[in-house]
């Protein structure tokens, strides 16, 4: 009788363990599917939706600039807009802190990234702002100003505007279009730094406190791809300024020909 009382409990315990293991396996499988869906959303869906929204912003800016363009361009100062060389250095103007965060105010063209590459430049660099395009570090110089016009962008997700930043080479053109001008910069070099190396966006990169005399552009992005362990930095110097009334600069015309 004792053996009979003990015997039937064993398969019951095995069945319970099997049920628990099966339930745990199903839960892990479901969790894995959810993780994959989240990754797909991050890598694909945000690219799709942000890319479309950014393209719409570019088109809206271009329409607004076309409507507001003066019938006759104002005469340019000697040695400034439309010349082959950058305008003579002058005092560094204060950054336009009145521009609302999140406001798109320029369009970035990088022929190396494709002949149709055009993304909005938006004021600020918060995570929310960077969904809408390339972000302008507040309190850094504006386009064409003496100092450092510093930008940040995603390499993955949300349109990934700086996905190919590591492909830029010395001498490559980078064009910033505004309501009035096209500013053509030429890549000077790159560096890889830690996320805390904020000196790369100083008015004189890597020399905090130094008085700027050049008109620079700095582009920053996470590095390596799919990691935020470091930052990939590209520096460029202003080569020329061309009034919007004169049409796109030759580097953009060649890219689209």
Order of alpha helices (4+ residues) and beta strands (2+ residues): alpha-alpha-beta-beta-beta-beta-beta-beta-beta-beta-alpha
